[in-house]
Every structure is written in C-alpha cells, then in structure tokens.
C-alpha cells in the first residue's frame, strides 16, 4: 500500500481542504484506531500531509511511517499461511493423540476390570491358577461361569468398579494435558470461525479418530474371542467399547473447550505482554474476530 497524497490545491479550493482519503492498513500511533478512510490534509504552513484520527483527534504525518501498510499486509499474509500450515499439522497430531490415548486407556481399564473380575470369581468360590498369568488358559469352568446369570452380573459390576475407573480417568487426564496445547494452537489457527464452529470441528476430528480406532480393532471392541479368551480379553470384549467411547468423550470435551477459548486466551496474553504501540504487529488477533485492538 502506498499513501494517497492530496493533489495540489486548485483555484477555488483551499490549501488544507481534503480531497483524498487514506487507503490501506494504518493505525493511530496514540490510540490504535484504524485510520483507513481518513481524509488526507496538507498543512498550509509547511505543506506536509497528515491525517487526523477520528477517534482521539491525533494528527499523524504520513511521511513518519510510509511503509507500514505493505509490511502489515505482508505480516498478515505470513500469519495466514502459517496458520494454514499449523492447522494441518495440528489436525494430524490431535487425531494421533486421541487415537493412542483412547486405545491405551481402554486396554488398561479392561485389564483392571479383568483383575477385578478374577477377584469376584474367587470370592464366589471359583478356582484360578495363581501360577498362570491372569488366569489363563481360559477353561470351560471360567467360560460357564461368565456365561451364567451370576457371571454376567459380576461382569457388569466391574465395568465401573473403582480400579478401572481410576485407571481410565488417570490415563485420560494425562492425555488431556498432552492434547491441550495442540488444540489451543488449532483454535488460534481457526480463529476466523465462530466458537461453535471450532468446537464442532474439534468434536468431529476426535470422534473420527475414535471411530477409526474401533473400526481397526473390532475384535477387541465388541468381538467374540471364544476359546481364546482370558480374563482381560473377556473384560475388553464386554467393556472395551464403553471405555473407548468414554475416553473419546473426555478428550473431545477438552478439545472443544480449548479451541473455543484459544483466540481470546492468545489475545489476552498478547495484550499482557505487548505495550499498546506494539500491538499493531499482531492486530489480526483482534481484527479477525471483529474486535478493536485494545489501547490500554
């Protein structure tokens, strides 16, 4: 952008009467108000060109920073292309984190549920070979008990027993901490979309990762293992899908919340760090959300 200076005064026109307006990205150096559209005036005594801020009335000489417009446009172009690249990378990373932590937490919680099921079986008089890892091989007596009404009731009871729930929530808490920085960056990259659109996108992204996980391992998420079963795999085939969905819901909730607040949080951080005169360098943090650059 180049300044649009006034043409020399003609007959019948006063020397300081504006006949052109400023175009491009300029900010008042006093209050940060955009100067685009302000009339360009030539000072009659010195012949210098200036524009007056419509918000605070400060006069800004055009020759003091004639190249800020092009530089601001270039910075915004760089910011836009960078955010596009960031969003692509973040989509891949977020999907991978969701995929890994949902599968891992479902497996770990199923192991805890399998151990709880062994304890219930023993308590009710069942015999488990302690020398065999987690009660394998899976014998006819184990299968008959699990298939009985008593076994099904105990299987349902251990689904949300204390140990499986603690394991499930603990792993997903770690997953949420790992996921949050990446969803915050995705939220900044998508700041031109509404908060609702960002939240729906995050939910769809994480939900798709969970759906792919379940589709890739149908045996462990609702399949039937039959004679190859162990205490853990029985718990997995009955409860793994539930654990995986719960894990996905937790990660999706964290992702939706973080992408919703990311632009406002980033702008607040920039406002805290940068003095008013320097905020024009990241003015897009406010302008892209339809807000004025803060002056204090």
MIDOSE-1310 file (N, C-alpha, C; in nm, 2 decimals, decimal comma, always signed):
residues 296
xxxx	+0,08/-0,12/+0,00/+0,00/+0,00/+0,00/+0,09/+0,12/+0,00; +0,06/+0,22/-0,08/+0,13/+0,35/-0,08/+0,03/+0,45/-0,04; +0,07/+0,56/+0,02/-0,01/+0,67/+0,06/-0,07/+0,73/-0,06; -0,19/+0,79/-0,04/-0,25/+0,86/-0,15/-0,25/+1,01/-0,12
xxxx	-0,15/+1,08/-0,15/-0,14/+1,22/-0,11/-0,24/+1,31/-0,19; -0,27/+1,42/-0,13/-0,36/+1,52/-0,20/-0,29/+1,58/-0,32; -0,37/+1,60/-0,42/-0,32/+1,68/-0,53/-0,30/+1,82/-0,50; -0,22/+1,90/-0,57/-0,20/+2,04/-0,54/-0,34/+2,11/-0,54
xxxx	-0,35/+2,21/-0,45/-0,47/+2,28/-0,45/-0,50/+2,36/-0,58; -0,62/+2,35/-0,62/-0,66/+2,42/-0,74/-0,73/+2,55/-0,71; -0,76/+2,63/-0,82/-0,83/+2,76/-0,80/-0,96/+2,73/-0,73; -1,00/+2,80/-0,63/-1,13/+2,79/-0,56/-1,12/+2,68/-0,46
xxxx	-1,01/+2,61/-0,44/-1,00/+2,51/-0,33/-0,90/+2,56/-0,23; -0,94/+2,55/-0,11/-0,85/+2,59/+0,00/-0,73/+2,49/+0,00; -0,62/+2,54/+0,05/-0,49/+2,46/+0,05/-0,51/+2,34/+0,15; -0,58/+2,36/+0,26/-0,59/+2,25/+0,35/-0,72/+2,17/+0,35
xxxx	-0,80/+2,19/+0,24/-0,92/+2,12/+0,22/-0,89/+1,98/+0,17; -0,94/+1,87/+0,24/-0,91/+1,73/+0,20/-0,98/+1,70/+0,07; -0,91/+1,63/-0,02/-0,97/+1,59/-0,15/-0,95/+1,44/-0,17; -0,87/+1,37/-0,08/-0,85/+1,23/-0,09/-0,85/+1,17/+0,04
xxxx	-0,87/+1,03/+0,05/-0,87/+0,96/+0,18/-0,76/+0,86/+0,18; -0,72/+0,82/+0,30/-0,61/+0,72/+0,32/-0,67/+0,58/+0,29; -0,60/+0,50/+0,22/-0,64/+0,36/+0,20/-0,53/+0,27/+0,25; -0,57/+0,15/+0,29/-0,47/+0,06/+0,35/-0,48/+0,05/+0,50
xxxx	-0,38/-0,03/+0,55/-0,38/-0,06/+0,69/-0,29/+0,04/+0,77; -0,35/+0,13/+0,84/-0,27/+0,23/+0,92/-0,35/+0,23/+1,05; -0,27/+0,25/+1,16/-0,33/+0,27/+1,29/-0,28/+0,40/+1,35; -0,36/+0,46/+1,43/-0,33/+0,58/+1,50/-0,22/+0,54/+1,61
xxxx	-0,11/+0,61/+1,61/+0,00/+0,58/+1,70/-0,03/+0,61/+1,84; -0,14/+0,69/+1,86/-0,18/+0,72/+2,00/-0,28/+0,62/+2,06; -0,39/+0,59/+1,98/-0,50/+0,51/+2,04/-0,52/+0,38/+1,96; -0,44/+0,35/+1,85/-0,45/+0,23/+1,78/-0,58/+0,22/+1,69
xxxx	-0,65/+0,33/+1,68/-0,77/+0,33/+1,60/-0,74/+0,32/+1,45; -0,80/+0,24/+1,36/-0,77/+0,23/+1,22/-0,79/+0,37/+1,15; -0,70/+0,41/+1,07/-0,70/+0,54/+1,00/-0,75/+0,53/+0,86; -0,78/+0,40/+0,81/-0,83/+0,39/+0,67/-0,96/+0,47/+0,65
xxxx	-0,96/+0,54/+0,54/-1,08/+0,62/+0,51/-1,07/+0,76/+0,56; -0,96/+0,79/+0,64/-0,95/+0,93/+0,70/-0,91/+1,03/+0,59; -0,96/+1,15/+0,59/-0,92/+1,24/+0,48/-0,77/+1,29/+0,49; -0,70/+1,29/+0,38/-0,56/+1,34/+0,38/-0,56/+1,49/+0,36
xxxx	-0,49/+1,56/+0,45/-0,49/+1,70/+0,45/-0,35/+1,75/+0,44; -0,33/+1,86/+0,36/-0,20/+1,93/+0,35/-0,19/+2,05/+0,44; -0,10/+2,05/+0,54/-0,09/+2,16/+0,63/-0,04/+2,28/+0,56; -0,12/+2,39/+0,57/-0,09/+2,51/+0,48/+0,05/+2,58/+0,51
xxxx	+0,10/+2,57/+0,63/+0,22/+2,64/+0,66/+0,34/+2,57/+0,61; +0,34/+2,43/+0,63/+0,46/+2,35/+0,59/+0,44/+2,27/+0,47; +0,32/+2,25/+0,42/+0,29/+2,17/+0,31/+0,30/+2,02/+0,33; +0,31/+1,98/+0,46/+0,32/+1,84/+0,49/+0,18/+1,78/+0,49
xxxx	+0,17/+1,65/+0,45/+0,05/+1,57/+0,45/+0,03/+1,50/+0,59; -0,10/+1,50/+0,63/-0,13/+1,43/+0,75/-0,28/+1,39/+0,75; -0,31/+1,29/+0,84/-0,45/+1,25/+0,86/-0,47/+1,27/+1,01; -0,60/+1,30/+1,04/-0,64/+1,31/+1,18/-0,72/+1,20/+1,22
xxxx	-0,69/+1,14/+1,34/-0,76/+1,02/+1,39/-0,91/+1,06/+1,42; -1,00/+0,99/+1,37/-1,14/+1,02/+1,40/-1,18/+0,98/+1,54; -1,10/+0,91/+1,61/-1,13/+0,86/+1,75/-1,08/+0,96/+1,86; -0,95/+0,99/+1,85/-0,89/+1,07/+1,95/-0,84/+1,21/+1,90
xxxx	-0,85/+1,23/+1,77/-0,81/+1,36/+1,71/-0,66/+1,38/+1,69; -0,58/+1,28/+1,72/-0,43/+1,29/+1,70/-0,40/+1,31/+1,55; -0,32/+1,40/+1,51/-0,27/+1,42/+1,37/-0,15/+1,33/+1,35; -0,16/+1,25/+1,24/-0,05/+1,16/+1,21/+0,01/+1,20/+1,07
xxxx	+0,14/+1,24/+1,07/+0,20/+1,28/+0,95/+0,23/+1,15/+0,87; +0,20/+1,16/+0,74/+0,22/+1,04/+0,65/+0,36/+1,00/+0,63; +0,45/+1,10/+0,63/+0,59/+1,06/+0,60/+0,66/+0,99/+0,72; +0,60/+0,99/+0,84/+0,66/+0,93/+0,95/+0,67/+0,78/+0,94
xxxx	+0,57/+0,71/+0,88/+0,58/+0,57/+0,86/+0,51/+0,53/+0,73; +0,57/+0,57/+0,62/+0,51/+0,54/+0,49/+0,50/+0,40/+0,45; +0,58/+0,31/+0,51/+0,59/+0,17/+0,46/+0,52/+0,07/+0,55; +0,45/+0,12/+0,65/+0,39/+0,03/+0,75/+0,27/-0,05/+0,69
xxxx	+0,20/+0,01/+0,59/+0,09/-0,06/+0,53/+0,13/-0,19/+0,46; +0,23/-0,18/+0,36/+0,28/-0,30/+0,30/+0,33/-0,40/+0,40; +0,40/-0,36/+0,50/+0,46/-0,45/+0,59/+0,35/-0,52/+0,67; +0,25/-0,45/+0,71/+0,14/-0,51/+0,78/+0,07/-0,61/+0,69
xxxx	+0,05/-0,58/+0,57/-0,01/-0,68/+0,47/+0,07/-0,80/+0,46; +0,20/-0,78/+0,45/+0,29/-0,90/+0,44/+0,29/-0,98/+0,57; +0,29/-0,91/+0,68/+0,28/-0,99/+0,81/+0,15/-1,07/+0,82; +0,04/-1,01/+0,77/-0,08/-1,08/+0,78/-0,08/-1,20/+0,68
xxxx	-0,02/-1,18/+0,56/-0,01/-1,29/+0,47/+0,07/-1,41/+0,53; +0,18/-1,37/+0,59/+0,27/-1,47/+0,65/+0,19/-1,54/+0,76; +0,12/-1,46/+0,84/+0,04/-1,52/+0,95/-0,07/-1,61/+0,90; -0,13/-1,57/+0,79/-0,24/-1,66/+0,73/-0,18/-1,79/+0,68
xxxx	-0,07/-1,79/+0,61/-0,01/-1,91/+0,55/+0,04/-2,00/+0,67; +0,10/-1,93/+0,77/+0,15/-2,01/+0,88/+0,04/-2,08/+0,96; -0,08/-2,01/+0,97/-0,19/-2,07/+1,04/-0,25/-2,19/+0,96; -0,24/-2,18/+0,83/-0,29/-2,29/+0,75/-0,20/-2,41/+0,77
xxxx	-0,07/-2,39/+0,77/+0,02/-2,50/+0,79/+0,01/-2,56/+0,93; -0,01/-2,47/+1,03/-0,03/-2,51/+1,17/-0,15/-2,60/+1,18; -0,26/-2,55/+1,12/-0,39/-2,63/+1,13/-0,38/-2,77/+1,07; -0,31/-2,78/+0,96/-0,29/-2,91/+0,90/-0,21/-3,01/+0,99
xxxx	-0,10/-2,95/+1,05/-0,02/-3,03/+1,14/-0,10/-3,07/+1,27; -0,17/-2,97/+1,32/-0,24/-2,99/+1,44/-0,35/-3,10/+1,42; -0,42/-3,10/+1,31/-0,52/-3,20/+1,28/-0,46/-3,34/+1,29; -0,35/-3,36/+1,23/-0,28/-3,49/+1,23/-0,24/-3,52/+1,37
xxxx	-0,18/-3,43/+1,45/-0,13/-3,46/+1,58/-0,25/-3,49/+1,68; -0,35/-3,41/+1,67/-0,47/-3,43/+1,76/-0,53/-3,56/+1,73; -0,55/-3,60/+1,61/-0,61/-3,73/+1,57/-0,52/-3,84/+1,63; -0,39/-3,83/+1,61/-0,30/-3,93/+1,66/-0,30/-3,95/+1,81
xxxx	-0,30/-3,83/+1,89/-0,31/-3,83/+2,03/-0,44/-3,90/+2,08; -0,55/-3,86/+2,02/-0,68/-3,91/+2,06/-0,68/-4,06/+2,03; -0,63/-4,11/+1,92/-0,63/-4,25/+1,88/-0,55/-4,33/+1,98; -0,43/-4,28/+2,02/-0,34/-4,35/+2,11/-0,39/-4,36/+2,25
xxxx	-0,44/-4,24/+2,30/-0,48/-4,24/+2,44/-0,61/-4,31/+2,46; -0,70/-4,31/+2,36/-0,83/-4,38/+2,37/-0,81/-4,53/+2,38; -0,72/-4,58/+2,28/-0,69/-4,72/+2,28/-0,62/-4,77/+2,40; -0,52/-4,69/+2,44/-0,44/-4,72/+2,56/-0,52/-4,72/+2,69
xxxx	-0,60/-4,62/+2,71/-0,68/-4,62/+2,83/-0,79/-4,73/+2,83; -0,85/-4,76/+2,71/-0,94/-4,87/+2,71/-0,88/-5,01/+2,74; -0,76/-5,03/+2,69/-0,69/-5,15/+2,72/-0,65/-5,16/+2,87; -0,60/-5,05/+2,93/-0,56/-5,05/+3,07/-0,67/-5,07/+3,16
xxxx	-0,78/-5,00/+3,13/-0,90/-5,01/+3,21/-0,96/-5,15/+3,20; -0,95/-5,21/+3,08/-1,00/-5,35/+3,07/-0,92/-5,45/+3,15; -0,79/-5,43/+3,15/-0,70/-5,51/+3,24/-0,74/-5,50/+3,38; -0,77/-5,38/+3,43/-0,81/-5,36/+3,57/-0,94/-5,42/+3,59
xxxx	-1,04/-5,41/+3,49/-1,17/-5,48/+3,51/-1,15/-5,63/+3,51; -1,06/-5,69/+3,43/-1,03/-5,83/+3,43/-0,98/-5,88/+3,56; -0,89/-5,80/+3,62/-0,84/-5,83/+3,76/-0,95/-5,83/+3,86; -1,04/-5,73/+3,85/-1,15/-5,72/+3,94/-1,24/-5,84/+3,93
xxxx	-1,26/-5,88/+3,80/-1,35/-6,00/+3,77/-1,29/-6,12/+3,83; -1,16/-6,14/+3,83/-1,09/-6,26/+3,89/-1,12/-6,26/+4,04; -1,11/-6,14/+4,10/-1,13/-6,13/+4,25/-1,27/-6,17/+4,28; -1,37/-6,12/+4,20/-1,51/-6,16/+4,23/-1,53/-6,31/+4,21
xxxx	-1,46/-6,37/+4,11/-1,48/-6,51/+4,08/-1,42/-6,59/+4,20; -1,31/-6,55/+4,25/-1,25/-6,62/+4,36/-1,34/-6,60/+4,49; -1,39/-6,48/+4,51/-1,47/-6,46/+4,63/-1,60/-6,54/+4,63; -1,65/-6,58/+4,51/-1,77/-6,66/+4,50/-1,74/-6,81/+4,49
xxxx	-1,61/-6,85/+4,51/-1,57/-6,99/+4,52/-1,51/-7,04/+4,39; -1,48/-6,96/+4,29/-1,42/-7,01/+4,17/-1,27/-7,03/+4,20; -1,21/-7,12/+4,12/-1,07/-7,15/+4,13/-0,99/-7,09/+4,02; -0,88/-7,02/+4,05/-0,80/-6,95/+3,95/-0,66/-7,00/+3,98
xxxx	-0,59/-7,04/+3,88/-0,45/-7,09/+3,89/-0,36/-6,97/+3,91; -0,30/-6,95/+4,03/-0,22/-6,83/+4,05/-0,09/-6,84/+3,97; -0,05/-6,96/+3,93/+0,08/-6,97/+3,86/+0,07/-6,93/+3,71; -0,06/-6,92/+3,67/-0,08/-6,88/+3,53/-0,12/-6,73/+3,52
xxxx	-0,06/-6,66/+3,43/-0,07/-6,52/+3,42/-0,22/-6,48/+3,40; -0,27/-6,41/+3,49/-0,41/-6,36/+3,48/-0,51/-6,47/+3,45; -0,49/-6,59/+3,51/-0,59/-6,69/+3,50/-0,60/-6,76/+3,37; -0,51/-6,75/+3,28/-0,51/-6,83/+3,15/-0,44/-6,96/+3,17
xxxx	-0,46/-7,06/+3,09/-0,56/-7,06/+2,98/-0,70/-7,06/+3,03; -0,79/-7,01/+2,94/-0,93/-7,00/+2,97/-1,00/-7,13/+2,96; -1,05/-7,18/+3,08/-1,10/-7,31/+3,09/-1,25/-7,31/+3,08; -1,31/-7,43/+3,06/-1,46/-7,44/+3,05/-1,53/-7,39/+3,17
xxxx	-1,47/-7,41/+3,29/-1,54/-7,36/+3,41/-1,55/-7,21/+3,41; -1,44/-7,15/+3,37/-1,44/-7,00/+3,36/-1,55/-6,95/+3,26; -1,55/-7,02/+3,14/-1,65/-6,98/+3,04/-1,79/-7,00/+3,09; -1,82/-7,11/+3,15/-1,95/-7,14/+3,20/-2,00/-7,04/+3,31
xxxx	-1,90/-7,00/+3,39/-1,94/-6,90/+3,50/-1,97/-6,76/+3,44; -1,88/-6,72/+3,34/-1,90/-6,59/+3,28/-2,04/-6,59/+3,20; -2,07/-6,70/+3,14/-2,20/-6,71/+3,07/-2,32/-6,72/+3,15; -2,30/-6,75/+3,28/-2,42/-6,77/+3,37/-2,47/-6,63/+3,41
xxxx	-2,59/-6,63/+3,47/-2,65/-6,51/+3,51/-2,56/-6,44/+3,62; -2,51/-6,52/+3,71/-2,42/-6,47/+3,81/-2,30/-6,40/+3,75; -2,23/-6,47/+3,66/-2,11/-6,42/+3,59/-2,14/-6,29/+3,52; -2,25/-6,28/+3,45/-2,29/-6,16/+3,37/-2,31/-6,04/+3,47
xxxx	-2,38/-6,07/+3,58/-2,40/-5,97/+3,68/-2,27/-5,92/+3,74; -2,17/-6,01/+3,76/-2,04/-5,96/+3,81/-1,96/-5,89/+3,71; -1,98/-5,93/+3,58/-1,91/-5,87/+3,47/-1,96/-5,72/+3,46; -2,09/-5,71/+3,47/-2,15/-5,57/+3,46/-2,10/-5,49/+3,58
xxxx	-2,09/-5,55/+3,70/-2,05/-5,48/+3,82/-1,91/-5,42/+3,81; -1,82/-5,50/+3,75/-1,68/-5,45/+3,75/-1,65/-5,34/+3,64; -1,75/-5,32/+3,55/-1,73/-5,22/+3,44/-1,69/-5,09/+3,50; -1,76/-5,04/+3,60/-1,73/-4,91/+3,66/-1,69/-4,93/+3,81
xxxx	-1,62/-5,04/+3,83/-1,56/-5,05/+3,97/-1,45/-4,94/+3,99; -1,41/-4,93/+4,11/-1,32/-4,82/+4,14/-1,18/-4,82/+4,06; -1,12/-4,94/+4,06/-0,99/-4,95/+3,99/-1,00/-4,92/+3,85; -1,09/-4,98/+3,77/-1,10/-4,95/+3,62/-1,13/-4,80/+3,60
xxxx	-1,21/-4,74/+3,68/-1,25/-4,60/+3,66/-1,13/-4,51/+3,69; -1,05/-4,54/+3,80/-0,93/-4,46/+3,83/-0,83/-4,47/+3,72; -0,81/-4,60/+3,67/-0,71/-4,61/+3,56/-0,76/-4,54/+3,44; -0,89/-4,55/+3,40/-0,94/-4,48/+3,28/-0,93/-4,33/+3,29
xxxx	-0,97/-4,27/+3,41/-0,96/-4,13/+3,42/-0,82/-4,08/+3,44; -0,73/-4,16/+3,50/-0,59/-4,12/+3,51/-0,52/-4,11/+3,38; -0,54/-4,21/+3,30/-0,47/-4,20/+3,16/-0,53/-4,09/+3,08; -0,66/-4,07/+3,09/-0,72/-3,97/+3,00/-0,69/-3,83/+3,06
xxxx	-0,66/-3,82/+3,19/-0,61/-3,69/+3,24/-0,47/-3,65/+3,18; -0,39/-3,75/+3,17/-0,26/-3,73/+3,10/-0,28/-3,70/+2,95; -0,37/-3,77/+2,89/-0,40/-3,75/+2,75/-0,45/-3,61/+2,73; -0,54/-3,56/+2,82/-0,59/-3,42/+2,81/-0,48/-3,32/+2,82
xxxx	-0,38/-3,34/+2,91/-0,27/-3,25/+2,92/-0,18/-3,25/+2,80; -0,16/-3,36/+2,74/-0,09/-3,37/+2,61/-0,16/-3,31/+2,50; -0,29/-3,33/+2,50/-0,37/-3,28/+2,38/-0,40/-3,13/+2,39; -0,41/-3,07/+2,51/-0,45/-2,93/+2,52/-0,36/-2,83/+2,44
xxxx	-0,23/-2,84/+2,45/-0,15/-2,74/+2,37/-0,18/-2,74/+2,22; -0,20/-2,86/+2,17/-0,22/-2,87/+2,02/-0,36/-2,82/+1,99; -0,46/-2,85/+2,07/-0,60/-2,80/+2,04/-0,60/-2,64/+2,06; -0,52/-2,59/+2,15/-0,51/-2,44/+2,16/-0,46/-2,38/+2,04
xxxx	-0,35/-2,44/+1,98/-0,29/-2,39/+1,86/-0,39/-2,41/+1,74; -0,47/-2,52/+1,74/-0,57/-2,53/+1,63/-0,68/-2,42/+1,65; -0,71/-2,39/+1,77/-0,81/-2,29/+1,80/-0,77/-2,15/+1,75; -0,64/-2,12/+1,76/-0,59/-1,99/+1,71/-0,59/-2,00/+1,56
xxxx	-0,55/-2,11/+1,50/-0,55/-2,12/+1,35/-0,69/-2,10/+1,29; -0,79/-2,14/+1,37/-0,93/-2,13/+1,32/-1,00/-2,02/+1,38; -0,93/-1,91/+1,43/-1,00/-1,80/+1,50/-1,10/-1,73/+1,41; -1,09/-1,74/+1,28/-1,19/-1,66/+1,20/-1,32/-1,73/+1,19
xxxx	-1,33/-1,86/+1,24/-1,45/-1,93/+1,25/-1,52/-1,90/+1,39; -1,64/-1,92/+1,40/-1,71/-1,89/+1,53/-1,67/-2,00/+1,63; -1,69/-1,97/+1,76/-1,66/-2,06/+1,87/-1,73/-2,19/+1,85; -1,86/-2,19/+1,81/-1,94/-2,31/+1,79/-1,88/-2,39/+1,67
xxxx	-1,84/-2,32/+1,56/-1,78/-2,40/+1,45/-1,65/-2,46/+1,49; -1,57/-2,39/+1,57/-1,44/-2,45/+1,62/-1,47/-2,58/+1,71; -1,57/-2,56/+1,79/-1,60/-2,67/+1,88/-1,65/-2,80/+1,81; -1,74/-2,77/+1,71/-1,79/-2,88/+1,63/-1,68/-2,95/+1,55
xxxx	-1,59/-2,87/+1,50/-1,47/-2,93/+1,42/-1,39/-3,01/+1,51; -1,36/-2,97/+1,63/-1,27/-3,05/+1,73/-1,34/-3,18/+1,76; -1,48/-3,17/+1,79/-1,55/-3,29/+1,83/-1,55/-3,39/+1,71; -1,57/-3,34/+1,59/-1,57/-3,42/+1,47/-1,43/-3,49/+1,45
xxxx	-1,33/-3,41/+1,47/-1,19/-3,46/+1,45/-1,16/-3,57/+1,55; -1,18/-3,55/+1,67/-1,15/-3,65/+1,78/-1,25/-3,77/+1,76; -1,38/-3,74/+1,74/-1,47/-3,85/+1,72/-1,43/-3,94/+1,60; -1,38/-3,88/+1,49/-1,34/-3,96/+1,38/-1,22/-4,05/+1,41
xxxx	-1,13/-4,00/+1,49/-1,01/-4,08/+1,53/-1,06/-4,20/+1,62; -1,15/-4,18/+1,71/-1,21/-4,29/+1,79/-1,28/-4,39/+1,70; -1,36/-4,34/+1,61/-1,43/-4,43/+1,52/-1,33/-4,52/+1,44; -1,22/-4,46/+1,39/-1,12/-4,53/+1,31/-1,06/-4,64/+1,40
xxxx	-1,03/-4,60/+1,53/-0,97/-4,70/+1,62/-1,06/-4,82/+1,64; -1,19/-4,79/+1,66/-1,28/-4,90/+1,68/-1,30/-4,99/+1,56; -1,30/-4,92/+1,44/-1,31/-5,00/+1,32/-1,19/-5,08/+1,29; -1,07/-5,04/+1,33/-0,95/-5,11/+1,30/-0,93/-5,23/+1,39
xxxx	-1,00/-5,23/+1,51/-0,98/-5,34/+1,60/-1,12/-5,39/+1,65; -1,20/-5,44/+1,56/-1,34/-5,48/+1,60/-1,34/-5,60/+1,70; -1,24/-5,68/+1,70/-1,24/-5,80/+1,79/-1,23/-5,75/+1,94; -1,14/-5,65/+1,96/-1,12/-5,60/+2,10/-1,22/-5,51/+2,14
xxxx	-1,31/-5,46/+2,05/-1,41/-5,36/+2,08/-1,55/-5,42/+2,05; -1,58/-5,53/+2,11/-1,71/-5,59/+2,09/-1,72/-5,72/+2,02; -1,60/-5,78/+1,98/-1,60/-5,90/+1,91/-1,61/-6,02/+2,01; -1,61/-6,14/+1,95/-1,61/-6,26/+2,04/-1,49/-6,34/+2,02
xxxx	-1,42/-6,37/+2,14/-1,29/-6,44/+2,13/-1,31/-6,59/+2,16; -1,42/-6,63/+2,22/-1,45/-6,77/+2,25/-1,34/-6,84/+2,33; -1,29/-6,95/+2,28/-1,19/-7,03/+2,35/-1,06/-6,96/+2,37; -1,03/-6,86/+2,29/-0,90/-6,79/+2,31/-0,91/-6,68/+2,42
xxxx	-1,02/-6,67/+2,49/-1,04/-6,57/+2,59/-0,95/-6,58/+2,71; -0,93/-6,47/+2,77/-0,86/-6,46/+2,91/-0,95/-6,37/+2,99; -0,92/-6,36/+3,12/-1,00/-6,27/+3,20/-0,99/-6,13/+3,14; -0,88/-6,09/+3,10/-0,86/-5,95/+3,04/-0,94/-5,93/+2,91
xxxx	-0,93/-6,03/+2,82/-1,00/-6,01/+2,69/-1,15/-6,02/+2,71; -1,19/-6,10/+2,81/-1,34/-6,10/+2,83/-1,38/-5,96/+2,88; -1,31/-5,90/+2,97/-1,34/-5,77/+3,01/-1,33/-5,67/+2,89; -1,23/-5,69/+2,81/-1,22/-5,60/+2,69/-1,34/-5,61/+2,60
xxxx	-1,37/-5,74/+2,56/-1,48/-5,75/+2,47/-1,62/-5,71/+2,52; -1,63/-5,71/+2,65/-1,76/-5,66/+2,70/-1,76/-5,51/+2,74; -1,64/-5,46/+2,78/-1,64/-5,32/+2,83/-1,54/-5,23/+2,75; -1,46/-5,29/+2,66/-1,36/-5,20/+2,58/-1,43/-5,09/+2,50
xxxx	-1,54/-5,12/+2,44/-1,61/-5,02/+2,36/-1,66/-4,91/+2,45; -1,71/-4,94/+2,56/-1,76/-4,84/+2,66/-1,64/-4,75/+2,70; -1,53/-4,82/+2,74/-1,42/-4,74/+2,79/-1,36/-4,65/+2,68; -1,36/-4,70/+2,55/-1,31/-4,62/+2,44/-1,40/-4,50/+2,41
xxxx	-1,53/-4,52/+2,42/-1,62/-4,41/+2,40/-1,61/-4,30/+2,51; -1,60/-4,35/+2,63/-1,59/-4,26/+2,75/-1,46/-4,18/+2,73; -1,35/-4,25/+2,69/-1,22/-4,18/+2,67/-1,24/-4,07/+2,56; -1,30/-4,11/+2,45/-1,32/-4,02/+2,34/-1,40/-3,90/+2,38
xxxx	-1,50/-3,92/+2,47/-1,59/-3,81/+2,52/-1,50/-3,71/+2,60; -1,42/-3,77/+2,69/-1,33/-3,68/+2,77/-1,24/-3,60/+2,69; -1,17/-3,66/+2,59/-1,08/-3,59/+2,51/-1,15/-3,49/+2,42; -1,27/-3,53/+2,37/-1,34/-3,43/+2,29/-1,39/-3,31/+2,37
xxxx	-1,43/-3,33/+2,49/-1,47/-3,22/+2,58/-1,35/-3,12/+2,60; -1,23/-3,18/+2,63/-1,11/-3,10/+2,65/-1,08/-3,02/+2,52; -1,09/-3,09/+2,40/-1,06/-3,03/+2,28/-1,16/-2,92/+2,24; -1,29/-2,94/+2,27/-1,39/-2,84/+2,24/-1,37/-2,72/+2,32
xxxx	-1,34/-2,74/+2,45/-1,32/-2,62/+2,54/-1,20/-2,54/+2,50; -1,09/-2,61/+2,47/-0,97/-2,54/+2,44/-0,97/-2,46/+2,31; -1,03/-2,52/+2,20/-1,04/-2,45/+2,08/-1,14/-2,33/+2,09; -1,23/-2,34/+2,18/-1,33/-2,23/+2,20/-1,26/-2,11/+2,26
xxxx	-1,17/-2,13/+2,36/-1,11/-2,02/+2,43/-0,98/-1,98/+2,38; -0,92/-2,05/+2,28/-0,79/-2,03/+2,24/-0,77/-1,89/+2,18; -0,85/-1,83/+2,09/-0,83/-1,70/+2,04/-0,83/-1,59/+2,15; -0,93/-1,60/+2,23/-0,94/-1,50/+2,34/-0,82/-1,51/+2,44
xxxx	-0,78/-1,63/+2,47/-0,67/-1,65/+2,56/-0,54/-1,60/+2,50; -0,52/-1,63/+2,37/-0,40/-1,58/+2,30/-0,39/-1,42/+2,29; -0,51/-1,36/+2,26/-0,52/-1,22/+2,26/-0,49/-1,16/+2,39; -0,55/-1,22/+2,50/-0,52/-1,17/+2,63/-0,37/-1,18/+2,67
xxxx	-0,31/-1,28/+2,63/-0,17/-1,30/+2,65/-0,09/-1,19/+2,58; -0,12/-1,17/+2,45/-0,05/-1,06/+2,37/-0,08/-0,93/+2,44; -0,20/-0,90/+2,48/-0,23/-0,77/+2,55/-0,15/-0,75/+2,67; -0,13/-0,86/+2,75/-0,05/-0,86/+2,87/+0,10/-0,83/+2,84
xxxx	+0,15/-0,89/+2,74/+0,29/-0,89/+2,71/+0,33/-0,76/+2,63; +0,25/-0,72/+2,53/+0,29/-0,61/+2,44/+0,23/-0,48/+2,49; +0,31/-0,37/+2,48/+0,25/-0,24/+2,51/+0,16/-0,20/+2,39; +0,07/-0,10/+2,41/-0,02/-0,06/+2,31/+0,04/-0,03/+2,18
xxxx	+0,15/+0,04/+2,17/+0,21/+0,08/+2,04/+0,26/-0,04/+1,96; +0,29/-0,15/+2,03/+0,34/-0,27/+1,95/+0,23/-0,37/+1,92; +0,11/-0,35/+1,97/+0,01/-0,45/+1,94/-0,04/-0,44/+1,79; +0,00/-0,34/+1,72/-0,04/-0,34/+1,58/+0,03/-0,45/+1,50
xxxx	+0,14/-0,50/+1,56/+0,21/-0,61/+1,49/+0,13/-0,74/+1,49; +0,04/-0,75/+1,59/-0,04/-0,87/+1,60/-0,19/-0,83/+1,60; -0,22/-0,72/+1,53/-0,36/-0,67/+1,54/-0,46/-0,77/+1,48; -0,41/-0,86/+1,40/-0,50/-0,96/+1,35/-0,57/-1,05/+1,45
xxxx	-0,50/-1,06/+1,57/-0,56/-1,14/+1,68/-0,70/-1,08/+1,72; -0,72/-0,95/+1,70/-0,84/-0,89/+1,74/-0,93/-0,86/+1,61; -0,86/-0,81/+1,50/-0,94/-0,78/+1,38/-1,01/-0,90/+1,32; -0,94/-1,02/+1,32/-1,00/-1,13/+1,26/-1,12/-1,18/+1,34
xxxx	-1,13/-1,14/+1,46/-1,25/-1,17/+1,54/-1,35/-1,06/+1,55; -1,33/-0,96/+1,47/-1,42/-0,84/+1,46/-1,41/-0,75/+1,59; -1,30/-0,75/+1,65/-1,28/-0,67/+1,77/-1,18/-0,56/+1,75; -1,19/-0,45/+1,83/-1,09/-0,34/+1,82/-0,97/-0,38/+1,90
xxxx	-0,85/-0,33/+1,85/-0,73/-0,35/+1,92/-0,73/-0,27/+2,05; -0,71/-0,34/+2,16/-0,71/-0,27/+2,29/-0,61/-0,16/+2,30; -0,64/-0,05/+2,37/-0,55/+0,07/+2,37/-0,48/+0,08/+2,51; -0,52/+0,00/+2,60/-0,47/+0,01/+2,74/-0,39/-0,11/+2,78
